Amino acid sequence: MPARAKSTTTVSTKGQVILPKAIRDQRHWDAGTRLIVEDTEAGVLLTRAPLFPKTDPDEVFGMLSYNGPPRSLEEMEQSILEEAKRRGRD
């Protein structure tokens, strides 16, 4: 569906609105997708809700324990590449 194409929908007695399939497909909004609903001057804005809450690095630093010698950045990058290849995402 082109960005400027318009369509109409109806609000049900339960307050539900069906989004056109073309828009859902374009945005990859499958059943169960959580959306943020924002009232703006121009109308209602729907955006995908984040999968995880926003986190500050200081809140999570040190949460995963590691017992062993410190690893260099190069060793960590090499491990990431090896795992990506193992999963077939190289």
PDB file of N, CA, C and O in Angstrom, chain B, residues numbered from 101:
ATOM      1  N   MET B 101       0.857  -1.177   0.000  1.00  0.00           N
ATOM      2  CA  MET B 101       0.000   0.000   0.000  1.00  0.00           C
ATOM      3  C   MET B 101       0.898   1.233   0.000  1.00  0.00           C
ATOM      4  O   MET B 101       1.744   1.358   0.885  1.00  0.00           O
ATOM      5  N   PRO B 102       0.746   2.154  -0.965  1.00  0.00           N
ATOM      6  CA  PRO B 102       1.559   3.362  -0.994  1.00  0.00           C
ATOM      7  C   PRO B 102       1.390   4.166   0.287  1.00  0.00           C
ATOM      8  O   PRO B 102       0.342   4.102   0.930  1.00  0.00           O
ATOM      9  N   ALA B 103       2.417   4.921   0.660  1.00  0.00           N
ATOM     10  CA  ALA B 103       2.404   5.673   1.911  1.00  0.00           C
ATOM     11  C   ALA B 103       1.227   6.641   2.004  1.00  0.00           C
ATOM     12  O   ALA B 103       0.730   6.898   3.101  1.00  0.00           O
ATOM     13  N   ARG B 104       0.778   7.177   0.882  1.00  0.00           N
ATOM     14  CA  ARG B 104      -0.298   8.169   0.889  1.00  0.00           C
ATOM     15  C   ARG B 104      -1.677   7.576   0.652  1.00  0.00           C
ATOM     16  O   ARG B 104      -2.667   8.307   0.696  1.00  0.00           O
ATOM     17  N   ALA B 105      -1.773   6.284   0.404  1.00  0.00           N
ATOM     18  CA  ALA B 105      -3.082   5.669   0.164  1.00  0.00           C
ATOM     19  C   ALA B 105      -3.921   5.751   1.438  1.00  0.00           C
ATOM     20  O   ALA B 105      -3.401   5.605   2.544  1.00  0.00           O
ATOM     21  N   LYS B 106      -5.214   5.983   1.271  1.00  0.00           N
ATOM     22  CA  LYS B 106      -6.107   6.095   2.421  1.00  0.00           C
ATOM     23  C   LYS B 106      -7.161   5.011   2.351  1.00  0.00           C
ATOM     24  O   LYS B 106      -7.586   4.606   1.269  1.00  0.00           O
ATOM     25  N   SER B 107      -7.576   4.549   3.508  1.00  0.00           N
ATOM     26  CA  SER B 107      -8.675   3.600   3.594  1.00  0.00           C
ATOM     27  C   SER B 107      -9.461   3.945   4.842  1.00  0.00           C
ATOM     28  O   SER B 107      -9.015   4.752   5.658  1.00  0.00           O
ATOM     29  N   THR B 108     -10.615   3.345   4.994  1.00  0.00           N
ATOM     30  CA  THR B 108     -11.444   3.620   6.163  1.00  0.00           C
ATOM     31  C   THR B 108     -11.664   2.336   6.939  1.00  0.00           C
ATOM     32  O   THR B 108     -11.544   1.231   6.409  1.00  0.00           O
ATOM     33  N   THR B 109     -11.987   2.511   8.200  1.00  0.00           N
ATOM     34  CA  THR B 109     -12.319   1.397   9.071  1.00  0.00           C
ATOM     35  C   THR B 109     -13.369   1.905  10.050  1.00  0.00           C
ATOM     36  O   THR B 109     -13.647   3.103  10.092  1.00  0.00           O
ATOM     37  N   THR B 110     -13.942   1.026  10.822  1.00  0.00           N
ATOM     38  CA  THR B 110     -15.020   1.387  11.741  1.00  0.00           C
ATOM     39  C   THR B 110     -14.655   0.966  13.157  1.00  0.00           C
ATOM     40  O   THR B 110     -14.070  -0.097  13.365  1.00  0.00           O
ATOM     41  N   VAL B 111     -14.997   1.796  14.121  1.00  0.00           N
ATOM     42  CA  VAL B 111     -14.795   1.449  15.527  1.00  0.00           C
ATOM     43  C   VAL B 111     -15.966   0.574  15.957  1.00  0.00           C
ATOM     44  O   VAL B 111     -17.127   0.943  15.776  1.00  0.00           O
ATOM     45  N   SER B 112     -15.650  -0.600  16.533  1.00  0.00           N
ATOM     46  CA  SER B 112     -16.711  -1.516  16.963  1.00  0.00           C
ATOM     47  C   SER B 112     -17.316  -1.050  18.286  1.00  0.00           C
ATOM     48  O   SER B 112     -16.818  -0.111  18.905  1.00  0.00           O
ATOM     49  N   THR B 113     -18.385  -1.707  18.711  1.00  0.00           N
ATOM     50  CA  THR B 113     -19.014  -1.367  19.988  1.00  0.00           C
ATOM     51  C   THR B 113     -18.078  -1.625  21.161  1.00  0.00           C
ATOM     52  O   THR B 113     -18.274  -1.078  22.246  1.00  0.00           O
ATOM     53  N   LYS B 114     -17.056  -2.461  20.944  1.00  0.00           N
ATOM     54  CA  LYS B 114     -16.053  -2.742  21.983  1.00  0.00           C
ATOM     55  C   LYS B 114     -14.850  -1.810  21.878  1.00  0.00           C
ATOM     56  O   LYS B 114     -13.890  -1.955  22.634  1.00  0.00           O
ATOM     57  N   GLY B 115     -14.891  -0.849  20.941  1.00  0.00           N
ATOM     58  CA  GLY B 115     -13.790   0.086  20.775  1.00  0.00           C
ATOM     59  C   GLY B 115     -12.650  -0.469  19.933  1.00  0.00           C
ATOM     60  O   GLY B 115     -11.562   0.106  19.908  1.00  0.00           O
ATOM     61  N   GLN B 116     -12.887  -1.577  19.246  1.00  0.00           N
ATOM     62  CA  GLN B 116     -11.850  -2.192  18.428  1.00  0.00           C
ATOM     63  C   GLN B 116     -11.861  -1.621  17.020  1.00  0.00           C
ATOM     64  O   GLN B 116     -12.909  -1.279  16.472  1.00  0.00           O
ATOM     65  N   VAL B 117     -10.650  -1.525  16.441  1.00  0.00           N
ATOM     66  CA  VAL B 117     -10.480  -1.037  15.084  1.00  0.00           C
ATOM     67  C   VAL B 117      -9.661  -2.066  14.324  1.00  0.00           C
ATOM     68  O   VAL B 117      -8.647  -2.551  14.824  1.00  0.00           O
ATOM     69  N   ILE B 118     -10.096  -2.398  13.122  1.00  0.00           N
ATOM     70  CA  ILE B 118      -9.345  -3.335  12.285  1.00  0.00           C
ATOM     71  C   ILE B 118      -8.454  -2.523  11.358  1.00  0.00           C
ATOM     72  O   ILE B 118      -8.934  -1.691  10.588  1.00  0.00           O
ATOM     73  N   LEU B 119      -7.144  -2.774  11.441  1.00  0.00           N
ATOM     74  CA  LEU B 119      -6.208  -2.103  10.541  1.00  0.00           C
ATOM     75  C   LEU B 119      -6.183  -2.853   9.215  1.00  0.00           C
ATOM     76  O   LEU B 119      -6.176  -4.084   9.206  1.00  0.00           O
ATOM     77  N   PRO B 120      -6.170  -2.136   8.100  1.00  0.00           N
ATOM     78  CA  PRO B 120      -6.143  -2.813   6.800  1.00  0.00           C
ATOM     79  C   PRO B 120      -4.942  -3.771   6.691  1.00  0.00           C
ATOM     80  O   PRO B 120      -3.851  -3.472   7.176  1.00  0.00           O
ATOM     81  N   LYS B 121      -5.166  -4.914   6.051  1.00  0.00           N
ATOM     82  CA  LYS B 121      -4.139  -5.944   5.922  1.00  0.00           C
ATOM     83  C   LYS B 121      -2.881  -5.413   5.257  1.00  0.00           C
ATOM     84  O   LYS B 121      -1.774  -5.780   5.651  1.00  0.00           O
ATOM     85  N   ALA B 122      -3.032  -4.557   4.258  1.00  0.00           N
ATOM     86  CA  ALA B 122      -1.860  -4.015   3.557  1.00  0.00           C
ATOM     87  C   ALA B 122      -0.950  -3.250   4.520  1.00  0.00           C
ATOM     88  O   ALA B 122       0.274  -3.341   4.425  1.00  0.00           O
ATOM     89  N   ILE B 123      -1.546  -2.500   5.440  1.00  0.00           N
ATOM     90  CA  ILE B 123      -0.750  -1.750   6.414  1.00  0.00           C
ATOM     91  C   ILE B 123      -0.102  -2.709   7.406  1.00  0.00           C
ATOM     92  O   ILE B 123       1.078  -2.565   7.725  1.00  0.00           O
ATOM     93  N   ARG B 124      -0.861  -3.687   7.896  1.00  0.00           N
ATOM     94  CA  ARG B 124      -0.297  -4.657   8.840  1.00  0.00           C
ATOM     95  C   ARG B 124       0.868  -5.404   8.204  1.00  0.00           C
ATOM     96  O   ARG B 124       1.895  -5.621   8.847  1.00  0.00           O
ATOM     97  N   ASP B 125       0.710  -5.798   6.939  1.00  0.00           N
ATOM     98  CA  ASP B 125       1.782  -6.513   6.237  1.00  0.00           C
ATOM     99  C   ASP B 125       3.000  -5.623   6.034  1.00  0.00           C
ATOM    100  O   ASP B 125       4.131  -6.058   6.249  1.00  0.00           O
ATOM    101  N   GLN B 126       2.775  -4.387   5.623  1.00  0.00           N
ATOM    102  CA  GLN B 126       3.872  -3.448   5.380  1.00  0.00           C
ATOM    103  C   GLN B 126       4.674  -3.199   6.650  1.00  0.00           C
ATOM    104  O   GLN B 126       5.898  -3.078   6.595  1.00  0.00           O
ATOM    105  N   ARG B 127       4.008  -3.122   7.774  1.00  0.00           N
ATOM    106  CA  ARG B 127       4.651  -2.824   9.054  1.00  0.00           C
ATOM    107  C   ARG B 127       5.079  -4.086   9.817  1.00  0.00           C
ATOM    108  O   ARG B 127       5.703  -3.999  10.875  1.00  0.00           O
ATOM    109  N   HIS B 128       4.737  -5.250   9.272  1.00  0.00           N
ATOM    110  CA  HIS B 128       5.030  -6.530   9.934  1.00  0.00           C
ATOM    111  C   HIS B 128       4.372  -6.595  11.316  1.00  0.00           C
ATOM    112  O   HIS B 128       4.977  -7.042  12.291  1.00  0.00           O
ATOM    113  N   TRP B 129       3.115  -6.137  11.372  1.00  0.00           N
ATOM    114  CA  TRP B 129       2.335  -6.185  12.596  1.00  0.00           C
ATOM    115  C   TRP B 129       1.437  -7.415  12.541  1.00  0.00           C
ATOM    116  O   TRP B 129       0.317  -7.361  12.033  1.00  0.00           O
ATOM    117  N   ASP B 130       1.944  -8.518  13.070  1.00  0.00           N
ATOM    118  CA  ASP B 130       1.170  -9.752  13.110  1.00  0.00           C
ATOM    119  C   ASP B 130       0.237  -9.730  14.317  1.00  0.00           C
ATOM    120  O   ASP B 130       0.309  -8.831  15.155  1.00  0.00           O
ATOM    121  N   ALA B 131      -0.636 -10.729  14.393  1.00  0.00           N
ATOM    122  CA  ALA B 131      -1.534 -10.839  15.541  1.00  0.00           C
ATOM    123  C   ALA B 131      -0.701 -10.884  16.818  1.00  0.00           C
ATOM    124  O   ALA B 131       0.297 -11.601  16.893  1.00  0.00           O
ATOM    125  N   GLY B 132      -1.112 -10.130  17.801  1.00  0.00           N
ATOM    126  CA  GLY B 132      -0.399 -10.103  19.073  1.00  0.00           C
ATOM    127  C   GLY B 132       0.637  -8.987  19.179  1.00  0.00           C
ATOM    128  O   GLY B 132       1.216  -8.786  20.247  1.00  0.00           O
ATOM    129  N   THR B 133       0.880  -8.261  18.089  1.00  0.00           N
ATOM    130  CA  THR B 133       1.826  -7.146  18.139  1.00  0.00           C
ATOM    131  C   THR B 133       1.292  -6.080  19.086  1.00  0.00           C
ATOM    132  O   THR B 133       0.145  -5.650  18.965  1.00  0.00           O
ATOM    133  N   ARG B 134       2.133  -5.655  20.032  1.00  0.00           N
ATOM    134  CA  ARG B 134       1.731  -4.612  20.974  1.00  0.00           C
ATOM    135  C   ARG B 134       2.030  -3.250  20.361  1.00  0.00           C
ATOM    136  O   ARG B 134       3.128  -3.021  19.854  1.00  0.00           O
ATOM    137  N   LEU B 135       1.054  -2.349  20.409  1.00  0.00           N
ATOM    138  CA  LEU B 135       1.200  -1.020  19.834  1.00  0.00           C
ATOM    139  C   LEU B 135       1.018   0.044  20.907  1.00  0.00           C
ATOM    140  O   LEU B 135       0.238  -0.119  21.845  1.00  0.00           O
ATOM    141  N   ILE B 136       1.755   1.137  20.747  1.00  0.00           N
ATOM    142  CA  ILE B 136       1.575   2.308  21.599  1.00  0.00           C
ATOM    143  C   ILE B 136       0.591   3.223  20.872  1.00  0.00           C
ATOM    144  O   ILE B 136       0.753   3.499  19.683  1.00  0.00           O
ATOM    145  N   VAL B 137      -0.424   3.691  21.589  1.00  0.00           N
ATOM    146  CA  VAL B 137      -1.443   4.573  21.014  1.00  0.00           C
ATOM    147  C   VAL B 137      -1.219   5.969  21.588  1.00  0.00           C
ATOM    148  O   VAL B 137      -1.257   6.172  22.802  1.00  0.00           O
ATOM    149  N   GLU B 138      -0.985   6.937  20.683  1.00  0.00           N
ATOM    150  CA  GLU B 138      -0.704   8.307  21.110  1.00  0.00           C
ATOM    151  C   GLU B 138      -1.674   9.266  20.426  1.00  0.00           C
ATOM    152  O   GLU B 138      -1.848   9.227  19.208  1.00  0.00           O
ATOM    153  N   ASP B 139      -2.290  10.112  21.214  1.00  0.00           N
ATOM    154  CA  ASP B 139      -3.204  11.119  20.675  1.00  0.00           C
ATOM    155  C   ASP B 139      -2.383  12.348  20.293  1.00  0.00           C
ATOM    156  O   ASP B 139      -1.719  12.933  21.149  1.00  0.00           O
ATOM    157  N   THR B 140      -2.417  12.745  19.027  1.00  0.00           N
ATOM    158  CA  THR B 140      -1.672  13.907  18.554  1.00  0.00           C
ATOM    159  C   THR B 140      -2.643  14.910  17.954  1.00  0.00           C
ATOM    160  O   THR B 140      -3.821  14.604  17.771  1.00  0.00           O
ATOM    161  N   GLU B 141      -2.152  16.113  17.646  1.00  0.00           N
ATOM    162  CA  GLU B 141      -3.007  17.128  17.020  1.00  0.00           C
ATOM    163  C   GLU B 141      -3.520  16.655  15.666  1.00  0.00           C
ATOM    164  O   GLU B 141      -4.639  16.979  15.269  1.00  0.00           O
ATOM    165  N   ALA B 142      -2.685  15.878  14.953  1.00  0.00           N
ATOM    166  CA  ALA B 142      -3.058  15.414  13.615  1.00  0.00           C
ATOM    167  C   ALA B 142      -3.963  14.186  13.652  1.00  0.00           C
ATOM    168  O   ALA B 142      -4.593  13.864  12.645  1.00  0.00           O
ATOM    169  N   GLY B 143      -4.040  13.503  14.772  1.00  0.00           N
ATOM    170  CA  GLY B 143      -4.854  12.295  14.872  1.00  0.00           C
ATOM    171  C   GLY B 143      -4.227  11.304  15.830  1.00  0.00           C
ATOM    172  O   GLY B 143      -3.471  11.686  16.723  1.00  0.00           O
ATOM    173  N   VAL B 144      -4.534  10.051  15.648  1.00  0.00           N
ATOM    174  CA  VAL B 144      -4.022   8.994  16.515  1.00  0.00           C
ATOM    175  C   VAL B 144      -2.803   8.369  15.848  1.00  0.00           C
ATOM    176  O   VAL B 144      -2.841   8.012  14.671  1.00  0.00           O
ATOM    177  N   LEU B 145      -1.725   8.240  16.612  1.00  0.00           N
ATOM    178  CA  LEU B 145      -0.475   7.670  16.111  1.00  0.00           C
ATOM    179  C   LEU B 145      -0.271   6.305  16.745  1.00  0.00           C
ATOM    180  O   LEU B 145      -0.313   6.174  17.968  1.00  0.00           O
ATOM    181  N   LEU B 146      -0.047   5.274  15.913  1.00  0.00           N
ATOM    182  CA  LEU B 146       0.245   3.928  16.393  1.00  0.00           C
ATOM    183  C   LEU B 146       1.699   3.608  16.097  1.00  0.00           C
ATOM    184  O   LEU B 146       2.152   3.764  14.963  1.00  0.00           O
ATOM    185  N   THR B 147       2.431   3.163  17.104  1.00  0.00           N
ATOM    186  CA  THR B 147       3.812   2.720  16.920  1.00  0.00           C
ATOM    187  C   THR B 147       3.998   1.411  17.660  1.00  0.00           C
ATOM    188  O   THR B 147       3.325   1.146  18.656  1.00  0.00           O
ATOM    189  N   ARG B 148       4.919   0.593  17.163  1.00  0.00           N
ATOM    190  CA  ARG B 148       5.185  -0.698  17.796  1.00  0.00           C
ATOM    191  C   ARG B 148       5.801  -0.462  19.181  1.00  0.00           C
ATOM    192  O   ARG B 148       6.721   0.340  19.337  1.00  0.00           O
ATOM    193  N   ALA B 149       5.282  -1.167  20.165  1.00  0.00           N
ATOM    194  CA  ALA B 149       5.825  -1.082  21.516  1.00  0.00           C
ATOM    195  C   ALA B 149       7.136  -1.859  21.565  1.00  0.00           C
ATOM    196  O   ALA B 149       7.253  -2.906  20.929  1.00  0.00           O
ATOM    197  N   PRO B 150       8.125  -1.363  22.310  1.00  0.00           N
ATOM    198  CA  PRO B 150       9.392  -2.094  22.410  1.00  0.00           C
ATOM    199  C   PRO B 150       9.182  -3.446  23.083  1.00  0.00           C
ATOM    200  O   PRO B 150       8.303  -3.604  23.930  1.00  0.00           O
ATOM    201  N   LEU B 151      10.004  -4.417  22.690  1.00  0.00           N
ATOM    202  CA  LEU B 151       9.899  -5.749  23.285  1.00  0.00           C
ATOM    203  C   LEU B 151      10.339  -5.755  24.743  1.00  0.00           C
ATOM    204  O   LEU B 151       9.818  -6.515  25.560  1.00  0.00           O
ATOM    205  N   PHE B 152      11.307  -4.893  25.058  1.00  0.00           N
ATOM    206  CA  PHE B 152      11.841  -4.824  26.416  1.00  0.00           C
ATOM    207  C   PHE B 152      11.811  -3.380  26.887  1.00  0.00           C
ATOM    208  O   PHE B 152      11.930  -2.464  26.072  1.00  0.00           O
ATOM    209  N   PRO B 153      11.656  -3.160  28.180  1.00  0.00           N
ATOM    210  CA  PRO B 153      11.660  -1.781  28.674  1.00  0.00           C
ATOM    211  C   PRO B 153      13.036  -1.146  28.464  1.00  0.00           C
ATOM    212  O   PRO B 153      14.057  -1.835  28.460  1.00  0.00           O
ATOM    213  N   LYS B 154      13.046   0.170  28.293  1.00  0.00           N
ATOM    214  CA  LYS B 154      14.300   0.900  28.136  1.00  0.00           C
ATOM    215  C   LYS B 154      15.119   0.730  29.401  1.00  0.00           C
ATOM    216  O   LYS B 154      14.602   0.864  30.510  1.00  0.00           O
ATOM    217  N   THR B 155      16.404   0.435  29.230  1.00  0.00           N
ATOM    218  CA  THR B 155      17.271   0.149  30.366  1.00  0.00           C
ATOM    219  C   THR B 155      18.538   0.980  30.279  1.00  0.00           C
ATOM    220  O   THR B 155      19.106   1.156  29.201  1.00  0.00           O
ATOM    221  N   ASP B 156      18.967   1.480  31.401  1.00  0.00           N
ATOM    222  CA  ASP B 156      20.226   2.200  31.490  1.00  0.00           C
ATOM    223  C   ASP B 156      21.333   1.180  31.763  1.00  0.00           C
ATOM    224  O   ASP B 156      21.141   0.285  32.586  1.00  0.00           O
ATOM    225  N   PRO B 157      22.487   1.291  31.094  1.00  0.00           N
ATOM    226  CA  PRO B 157      23.557   0.310  31.313  1.00  0.00           C
ATOM    227  C   PRO B 157      23.939   0.154  32.790  1.00  0.00           C
ATOM    228  O   PRO B 157      24.283  -0.944  33.228  1.00  0.00           O
ATOM    229  N   ASP B 158      23.879   1.244  33.553  1.00  0.00           N
ATOM    230  CA  ASP B 158      24.223   1.149  34.970  1.00  0.00           C
ATOM    231  C   ASP B 158      23.265   0.239  35.742  1.00  0.00           C
ATOM    232  O   ASP B 158      23.631  -0.323  36.775  1.00  0.00           O
ATOM    233  N   GLU B 159      22.041   0.097  35.239  1.00  0.00           N
ATOM    234  CA  GLU B 159      21.056  -0.751  35.911  1.00  0.00           C
ATOM    235  C   GLU B 159      21.348  -2.238  35.737  1.00  0.00           C
ATOM    236  O   GLU B 159      20.943  -3.052  36.567  1.00  0.00           O
ATOM    237  N   VAL B 160      22.045  -2.593  34.669  1.00  0.00           N
ATOM    238  CA  VAL B 160      22.260  -4.011  34.374  1.00  0.00           C
ATOM    239  C   VAL B 160      23.729  -4.432  34.423  1.00  0.00           C
ATOM    240  O   VAL B 160      24.029  -5.622  34.321  1.00  0.00           O
ATOM    241  N   PHE B 161      24.640  -3.483  34.575  1.00  0.00           N
ATOM    242  CA  PHE B 161      26.058  -3.806  34.601  1.00  0.00           C
ATOM    243  C   PHE B 161      26.368  -4.819  35.702  1.00  0.00           C
ATOM    244  O   PHE B 161      25.987  -4.633  36.858  1.00  0.00           O
ATOM    245  N   GLY B 162      27.048  -5.866  35.337  1.00  0.00           N
ATOM    246  CA  GLY B 162      27.469  -6.864  36.304  1.00  0.00           C
ATOM    247  C   GLY B 162      26.404  -7.875  36.672  1.00  0.00           C
ATOM    248  O   GLY B 162      26.608  -8.644  37.611  1.00  0.00           O
ATOM    249  N   MET B 163      25.270  -7.913  35.974  1.00  0.00           N
ATOM    250  CA  MET B 163      24.212  -8.854  36.324  1.00  0.00           C
ATOM    251  C   MET B 163      24.580 -10.290  35.986  1.00  0.00           C
ATOM    252  O   MET B 163      24.150 -11.215  36.676  1.00  0.00           O
ATOM    253  N   LEU B 164      25.359 -10.489  34.949  1.00  0.00           N
ATOM    254  CA  LEU B 164      25.769 -11.838  34.568  1.00  0.00           C
ATOM    255  C   LEU B 164      27.155 -12.096  35.128  1.00  0.00           C
ATOM    256  O   LEU B 164      28.104 -11.376  34.815  1.00  0.00           O
ATOM    257  N   SER B 165      27.266 -13.100  35.937  1.00  0.00           N
ATOM    258  CA  SER B 165      28.563 -13.385  36.528  1.00  0.00           C
ATOM    259  C   SER B 165      29.425 -14.165  35.544  1.00  0.00           C
ATOM    260  O   SER B 165      28.912 -14.911  34.709  1.00  0.00           O
ATOM    261  N   TYR B 166      30.727 -13.987  35.649  1.00  0.00           N
ATOM    262  CA  TYR B 166      31.689 -14.694  34.808  1.00  0.00           C
ATOM    263  C   TYR B 166      32.865 -15.087  35.684  1.00  0.00           C
ATOM    264  O   TYR B 166      33.493 -14.238  36.316  1.00  0.00           O
ATOM    265  N   ASN B 167      33.155 -16.368  35.715  1.00  0.00           N
ATOM    266  CA  ASN B 167      34.301 -16.864  36.462  1.00  0.00           C
ATOM    267  C   ASN B 167      35.361 -17.309  35.468  1.00  0.00           C
ATOM    268  O   ASN B 167      35.175 -18.297  34.758  1.00  0.00           O
ATOM    269  N   GLY B 168      36.448 -16.600  35.418  1.00  0.00           N
ATOM    270  CA  GLY B 168      37.524 -16.939  34.501  1.00  0.00           C
ATOM    271  C   GLY B 168      38.396 -15.736  34.241  1.00  0.00           C
ATOM    272  O   GLY B 168      38.170 -14.657  34.790  1.00  0.00           O
ATOM    273  N   PRO B 169      39.392 -15.927  33.402  1.00  0.00           N
ATOM    274  CA  PRO B 169      40.295 -14.807  33.115  1.00  0.00           C
ATOM    275  C   PRO B 169      39.584 -13.748  32.269  1.00  0.00           C
ATOM    276  O   PRO B 169      38.678 -14.076  31.503  1.00  0.00           O
ATOM    277  N   PRO B 170      39.988 -12.484  32.403  1.00  0.00           N
ATOM    278  CA  PRO B 170      39.389 -11.438  31.577  1.00  0.00           C
ATOM    279  C   PRO B 170      39.615 -11.732  30.097  1.00  0.00           C
ATOM    280  O   PRO B 170      40.651 -12.281  29.720  1.00  0.00           O
ATOM    281  N   ARG B 171      38.653 -11.369  29.268  1.00  0.00           N
ATOM    282  CA  ARG B 171      38.746 -11.577  27.821  1.00  0.00           C
ATOM    283  C   ARG B 171      39.003 -10.238  27.138  1.00  0.00           C
ATOM    284  O   ARG B 171      38.502  -9.200  27.572  1.00  0.00           O
ATOM    285  N   SER B 172      39.785 -10.275  26.071  1.00  0.00           N
ATOM    286  CA  SER B 172      40.039  -9.061  25.301  1.00  0.00           C
ATOM    287  C   SER B 172      38.850  -8.792  24.382  1.00  0.00           C
ATOM    288  O   SER B 172      38.020  -9.669  24.145  1.00  0.00           O
ATOM    289  N   LEU B 173      38.783  -7.573  23.874  1.00  0.00           N
ATOM    290  CA  LEU B 173      37.722  -7.213  22.945  1.00  0.00           C
ATOM    291  C   LEU B 173      37.800  -8.090  21.699  1.00  0.00           C
ATOM    292  O   LEU B 173      36.770  -8.509  21.171  1.00  0.00           O
ATOM    293  N   GLU B 174      39.007  -8.367  21.229  1.00  0.00           N
ATOM    294  CA  GLU B 174      39.183  -9.215  20.050  1.00  0.00           C
ATOM    295  C   GLU B 174      38.644 -10.626  20.300  1.00  0.00           C
ATOM    296  O   GLU B 174      38.001 -11.209  19.427  1.00  0.00           O
ATOM    297  N   GLU B 175      38.905 -11.173  21.490  1.00  0.00           N
ATOM    298  CA  GLU B 175      38.394 -12.507  21.825  1.00  0.00           C
ATOM    299  C   GLU B 175      36.866 -12.517  21.865  1.00  0.00           C
ATOM    300  O   GLU B 175      36.234 -13.469  21.409  1.00  0.00           O
ATOM    301  N   MET B 176      36.281 -11.458  22.410  1.00  0.00           N
ATOM    302  CA  MET B 176      34.825 -11.384  22.474  1.00  0.00           C
ATOM    303  C   MET B 176      34.227 -11.286  21.070  1.00  0.00           C
ATOM    304  O   MET B 176      33.240 -11.957  20.765  1.00  0.00           O
ATOM    305  N   GLU B 177      34.832 -10.440  20.206  1.00  0.00           N
ATOM    306  CA  GLU B 177      34.339 -10.298  18.838  1.00  0.00           C
ATOM    307  C   GLU B 177      34.466 -11.622  18.076  1.00  0.00           C
ATOM    308  O   GLU B 177      33.574 -11.981  17.308  1.00  0.00           O
ATOM    309  N   GLN B 178      35.569 -12.346  18.285  1.00  0.00           N
ATOM    310  CA  GLN B 178      35.762 -13.634  17.627  1.00  0.00           C
ATOM    311  C   GLN B 178      34.695 -14.634  18.084  1.00  0.00           C
ATOM    312  O   GLN B 178      34.171 -15.392  17.268  1.00  0.00           O
ATOM    313  N   SER B 179      34.378 -14.640  19.353  1.00  0.00           N
ATOM    314  CA  SER B 179      33.353 -15.544  19.880  1.00  0.00           C
ATOM    315  C   SER B 179      31.983 -15.226  19.284  1.00  0.00           C
ATOM    316  O   SER B 179      31.206 -16.126  18.967  1.00  0.00           O
ATOM    317  N   ILE B 180      31.699 -13.928  19.136  1.00  0.00           N
ATOM    318  CA  ILE B 180      30.420 -13.524  18.541  1.00  0.00           C
ATOM    319  C   ILE B 180      30.337 -13.999  17.099  1.00  0.00           C
ATOM    320  O   ILE B 180      29.309 -14.529  16.678  1.00  0.00           O
ATOM    321  N   LEU B 181      31.414 -13.813  16.337  1.00  0.00           N
ATOM    322  CA  LEU B 181      31.437 -14.272  14.937  1.00  0.00           C
ATOM    323  C   LEU B 181      31.260 -15.785  14.840  1.00  0.00           C
ATOM    324  O   LEU B 181      30.520 -16.273  13.985  1.00  0.00           O
ATOM    325  N   GLU B 182      31.938 -16.525  15.715  1.00  0.00           N
ATOM    326  CA  GLU B 182      31.813 -17.990  15.701  1.00  0.00           C
ATOM    327  C   GLU B 182      30.386 -18.426  15.998  1.00  0.00           C
ATOM    328  O   GLU B 182      29.871 -19.345  15.361  1.00  0.00           O
ATOM    329  N   GLU B 183      29.747 -17.776  16.957  1.00  0.00           N
ATOM    330  CA  GLU B 183      28.370 -18.137  17.292  1.00  0.00           C
ATOM    331  C   GLU B 183      27.423 -17.779  16.153  1.00  0.00           C
ATOM    332  O   GLU B 183      26.499 -18.534  15.850  1.00  0.00           O
ATOM    333  N   ALA B 184      27.651 -16.626  15.520  1.00  0.00           N
ATOM    334  CA  ALA B 184      26.808 -16.228  14.389  1.00  0.00           C
ATOM    335  C   ALA B 184      26.947 -17.258  13.250  1.00  0.00           C
ATOM    336  O   ALA B 184      25.949 -17.625  12.631  1.00  0.00           O
ATOM    337  N   LYS B 185      28.144 -17.713  12.978  1.00  0.00           N
ATOM    338  CA  LYS B 185      28.358 -18.720  11.931  1.00  0.00           C
ATOM    339  C   LYS B 185      27.691 -20.033  12.320  1.00  0.00           C
ATOM    340  O   LYS B 185      27.095 -20.708  11.481  1.00  0.00           O
ATOM    341  N   ARG B 186      27.796 -20.394  13.605  1.00  0.00           N
ATOM    342  CA  ARG B 186      27.175 -21.631  14.083  1.00  0.00           C
ATOM    343  C   ARG B 186      25.671 -21.593  13.864  1.00  0.00           C
ATOM    344  O   ARG B 186      25.057 -22.606  13.531  1.00  0.00           O
ATOM    345  N   ARG B 187      25.084 -20.423  14.052  1.00  0.00           N
ATOM    346  CA  ARG B 187      23.639 -20.275  13.872  1.00  0.00           C
ATOM    347  C   ARG B 187      23.270 -20.025  12.420  1.00  0.00           C
ATOM    348  O   ARG B 187      22.086 -19.931  12.096  1.00  0.00           O
ATOM    349  N   GLY B 188      24.260 -19.913  11.536  1.00  0.00           N
ATOM    350  CA  GLY B 188      23.982 -19.712  10.122  1.00  0.00           C
ATOM    351  C   GLY B 188      23.654 -18.292   9.755  1.00  0.00           C
ATOM    352  O   GLY B 188      22.941 -18.055   8.780  1.00  0.00           O
ATOM    353  N   ARG B 189      24.159 -17.333  10.518  1.00  0.00           N
ATOM    354  CA  ARG B 189      23.854 -15.918  10.263  1.00  0.00           C
ATOM    355  C   ARG B 189      25.115 -15.131   9.923  1.00  0.00           C
ATOM    356  O   ARG B 189      25.244 -13.977  10.332  1.00  0.00           O
ATOM    357  N   ASP B 190      26.026 -15.716   9.201  1.00  0.00           N
ATOM    358  CA  ASP B 190      27.279 -15.015   8.918  1.00  0.00           C
ATOM    359  C   ASP B 190      27.172 -14.009   7.835  1.00  0.00           C
ATOM    360  O   ASP B 190      28.158 -13.351   7.503  1.00  0.00           O
TER     361      ASP B 190
END
